[in-house]
Amino acid sequence: MSQYKMWIGGKWVDAESGRRYPVYNPATETEIAQVPLGGQADVDKAVEAARKAFPIWSKKSQSERFQIVMKIAAIMRENAEEIAKIDTLEHGTTTGLAAMIAGDLPEWFEWNAYNARALMGNTVPQSPDELIYLQREPVGVVALITPWNLPLLMIVEKLAPALSVGNTCIIKPASINSLTALKLAELLDKVGLPPGTVNVITGPGGVVGEALASHRGVNMVAFTGSSETGKTIMGLASKTVKRLQLELGGKNPVIVLDDANVNQVAES
């Protein structure tokens, strides 16, 4: 059984409390790993690291960030098979689907790396003798709080755009399947990111997630999950007027009519 550490400030660390919690294989219900049980002290460390890294990462040229983000895509493609195996082991994703998801992840970084180069600014004609220049700037420290389903895809779809345009990030993966997030951190550790540009904290949403949503050093929260938790995050974030990106609730029902082939529907 493996014992993992969190990635904060470019270093692999245990939780300040020294406590851990188990990760189970859902197919066998056996314990396969232990990860740190993060808390407020760990959030404080991660926020401090991300804020220190922000001036360094955000002041790099878009071309420099492009090169590093493309390296992330390349190293994820090289390790797609291992990423898929971890997804199957800790989440129960079928091997075919896990391989397909892992194969798609690099494209998120590539797409955002290319498109970020066109998001620097533009000019707006105000009058015949006046021109306004709009300069887009990074938000700052972005907390990414993600759900249990499609665990690494949910992270990457938030991380790739935030990172590509100069933000620093703190990832809080779902507590029941954090291993793919920690594998991502292992790969990010190899591409030349300034320490603290991306941090990964493991632990329960009720502690780590709420600490991030209410922290004065966090400028934005990107969250996918239930509507009820989203409302809580909105309330916590409002106290420091954070920006929010919320993907909430289930809204895609499957309707099976009386004349349907029930067995075929179940297979699909």
N, C-alpha and C positions, 0 to 999 in steps of 0.2 A: 504494500500500500504506500502510495507516494504522499509526501507532505509538501505542500506548495507554500510559496510566499507571495505577498503583494508586491507591486512595482510602483514605487513612489520616488520621485526625484531622480530617476535613473538608477535606483538601487532596489535590490530584492530584500524586503523586510517582513518581519512578523508583525502581527497586531501589537499595539502598545500594551494591551491587556495580557498578551501571551496566550490568549484563548484561541481555540480552533473549533471547527464543526465539520461533520462528515459530508461527503458527496457519495451518492448511491447510483449504481447501475440500475435503471428502472426495469430492465428485462429480468435481472436475477435478484434484485433487491439486496445485493451485497455491497458493502462499503468499499469504494475503490480509491478514495483519496480523502485528505483533510486539507482544508484551506483556512486561512486566518479569519477570525471573527472581528472584523473591523468595527470601529466606533468613532465617537466624536474626535478623539485625539488623533486618529489616523486621517480623518477628513481634514482637520486643521493642517496636518503635515502636507497632505496632497495639495490643498489650496495654496499653501505657502510656496510649494515647489512650482506649481503651475503659474503663479503670479511672478515668480522670479524668472521663469522661462519665457514669459509672454513678450517682454521687450526684445529678447534675442530672436525669437521665432517670428514675431510680427514684423520686425525690421529687415528681415531677409527679403531679397527681391522675389517677385513672383516666380522668376526663372529658377532661383535657388530652391524654393519650396517645391516647384514642379519636379526637379531632379530627385529630391528625397521621396516625394510621394510616389513617383514612378518606381523607385527602388522598393518601396513597400509592396506595390503591386507585383513586382518581379519575385520577391522573396515569398510572398503568399502563394504565388503560382508554383514555385519550387516545392512548397510544403503542403500543397493541397491534399495529398493523400493522407498525411498524418492528421491534418485538421479534420478531415472527414471521419477518420477512425475515432478521434476524440468525441466528435459530435454523436456518433453512434453509441459510443461507450457510456457517455454521461447523460445523453438526452433520449436515446432510443430511436433516433432517426434511422430509417432504413438505409442500408448501405448505398443503394443507387441514388436515392435523394440526397444523402449526405455528400456524395461525390459531386453531384450536380451543383449543389449550393457552394461547396468549397471551390469549384471551378469558376463560379460566377463572381466570387468576392473580389479578385484582382481588378475586374472591370470597373467596379465602383470607384476605386482609387484612380484608375486611368481616366475615366470620364470626368471626374471632378478636377483632376490635375490639369487637363486640357482646358476645361471650361473656366477654371479660376483665372486663367491668363486674360480672359476677356471681361473680367468683372472689376477692373481697377477704377474706372470712372468715366464720365462723359461730360460734354458741354451742352448747355441748354440756352438757346437764344432768348434773351429777356426782352430786348428792344433793339432797334436798328444800331444803337451805339453802345449796347451793353451785353456782356456775355457772362453767364454763370457757369462755374466749374463745379461739378459734383464729384467728390472723392470718396470712394467706399473704403471703410476701415474695418479691421477685425473687431469683434465685440469684446473679446477678452478671454476670461476663463469660462469654459462651457462644461457643465456637468451632463453626462450622458447616462440616463437611468433606463435600463432595458429589461424586457420581460423574458420569460422562460422559453417561449416558442421561437424557433429560428434564432437561437441565442447569439451566434456570431454575426449573422446577417443584420440583425437589429442594431448591433453595435456599429458595424461597418457603414451602414447607410446613414448614420449620424456622424460618425468620426470622419469619414472621407471628405465631405464638404466643409465641415468645421475646420479641419486641419489644413486643408488645401488653401484656404484664404487667410491663414495666419493666426487662428485661435489656438489656445492651449486647452487641453481636455482632461477631464477626470471621468473615467469609466466606472460605473457601478453596475456590474452584471447581475442577473438573477441569482439568488443565493443557492438555488438547487442545482444549477449547472454553470459554474464559473470557469471551468477548466479551459474551454475554448478561448475565453477572454485572456486568461493567463498565458496561453500559447501565443496569442496575438502579441502580448507584451514581450514575450521572449523574442519574437521576430522583429518587433519595433526596436528592440534593444540593439539590433545589429545594423541599422540603416543610417546612423549618424544624426539622429534627432538630438537637439540640446536637452540635457537632463531636465525632467519635469515637464516637457512639452506634452507628453501623454502619461497619465498615471492610471493604475487599475487598483481599485479597492474592493475587497470582497466582504460580504456581510448582509444582514437583513435590511430590507427596504425601510422598515419602520424606524431604524436607527441611522444607517448610513445615508439612505435616500433623503430622509427628512433633514438630516444635518447639512447635506449639500444644498437642498432647496432653500434653506433658511440662512445659509452662510453669507456673510457680507462680502466675502472675497470672491464669490461666484457671480458672474455677470449674466449668465443665461443657463436655463435648464431645458434639455431636450428629453422628453419622456414618452415611452410607449407603454400602455397598460390599461388598467380599468378606469372607468369614469370616476369612480369614488376616490381612487388614489390621485387621479388627476386634479380633482377639486381640492384635495388636501395640499398638493404641490402648489396650485394656484394661490391658495391662502398664504402658505409659507413664503412663497416668492414675492407676493405683493408687498410684504413688509419692507423689502429692500428694492422694490420696483425692478425686478429682473425681467429680462425677455424670456418668453416661453415658446416652445414648440411642442405641442401635445397631440399625440395620436391615441385616441381613447375609444374604448368600447368595441363591441362586435356589431357590425352593421351589414353583414353579408349572409342572409339566411339561405338555406337550401330547402326548397319546397318540393316535396314528392307527391305527385297527384295519384288519384285512385287507380288510373290505368297504367301506371309505371311498372316496369319490371323491377321489383324490390331488390332481388339478388344482384342485378346489374348495378343499381344505384349504390348498394352497399359496397360493391367492389370498387366503384369509382370514387 
